[in-house]
Amino acid sequence: MKMKIGVIRGDGIGPEIVAQAQKVLDRVCEKYGHSIEYTDILMGGCSIDACGVPLTDEAIEQAKNSDAVLMGSIGGDAATSPWYRLAPELRPEAGLLRIRKALNLYANLRPAYLYRELADACPLAAKDGGRTFDLIIVRELTGGLYFGDRYTKTVDGVETAVDTLKYDENEIRRIAKTAFEIAMKRGKKVCSVDKANVLDTSRLWRKIVTEVAEDYPEVSLSHMYVDNCAMQLVLEPEQFDVIVTENMFGDILSDEASMITGSIGMLSSASLNETSFGLYEPSHGSAPDIAGKNIANPIATILSAAMMLRYTFGLTQEAEAVEKAVQRTIADGFRSVDLMPREEEAAASCTVQKCDEIGARICERL
Ligand code: NAD
């Protein structure tokens, strides 16, 4: 297969971790007889420096002309970077919101998987002695509060800010279908998360998700309020298979889910539209505090590349091979700094690896 992949290296650790994911993709091509044409796309702070804006029309076109986009991360330290002295619509993160909208990337998938070998890094697992879980959050990405009308103005002498939360039934139906389709390929359980005791948008959400469920009789559907879900994720994450929720709830819950696995450096993510196109990126940010030191964990980006092989290119065998190579690398005791066990005794049986060394260890196991 010939794959056309757009590559957004971005800022901070972005270029370092993307280089490792490309190394792994190249090894997959070598082993399974595929080829890749990469196109570099500028987005984020590096685009502000080069073009004055976080995302140009040309960059959007380049992304549209690719089968998929692999992204590192964008942004800098808000306290010190000059990018954050610009107007909000010119800052690095505005590029991300714009590309999501321009490419209609309405579904964001974030798996949260606890490797048995990393149980020590998870405070929940440590308590219970060796638990594991495997869930995925399907977050609506192009509607809701982040895209509603907003303004700040003075009303009767009082400074007032308004953000509007709106969803229509079509937006809810398509993300619900995505969640049920994913559940069919996993544990056949969907938990829909809302705040239907308070919000009208949530009541419509619940009604439409319930309707969509009728087309998937094999999948069991439950509903949960978002505040309870935040608690249940910490209390008993193994109860979940697929969680589907709206944009802001998904933003918060997926960060929570990422932390219960122990390290943010492990978690991949995919943003999909109604075609096979997807934007694949780690769940974490650009980590300016460790940029340029070759110590970042590249695994989230490598697992995002595996998601790309599975969801855009339908290459299940190749995706599984990458995931197994990651698992074996961890099982063999190779760890980036963030994954080193806290206990001295356990740490002694592991080998600290630089970012590029982790990439190399994974390639060796492919
Ligand atoms: P962050 O995720 O970049 O970093 C949080 C902490 O986790 C830091 O201590 C960092 O060193 C560590 N960390 C993150 N990724 C790591 C990795 N792969 N290996 C080892 N350690 C890792 O979050 P932040 O500091 O809040 O944000 C930094 C910048 O990233 C900000 O400009 C923010 O807006 C941006 N950001 C971008 C994205 C994106 O590109 N999608 C997502 C979140 C944040």
Residues whose N, C-alpha, C, O or C-beta is under 5 A from the ligand:
A	BS01	NAD	G72 S73 I74 G75 G76 D77 G265 S283 H284 G285 S286 A287 P288 D289 I290 I295 A296 N297 D338
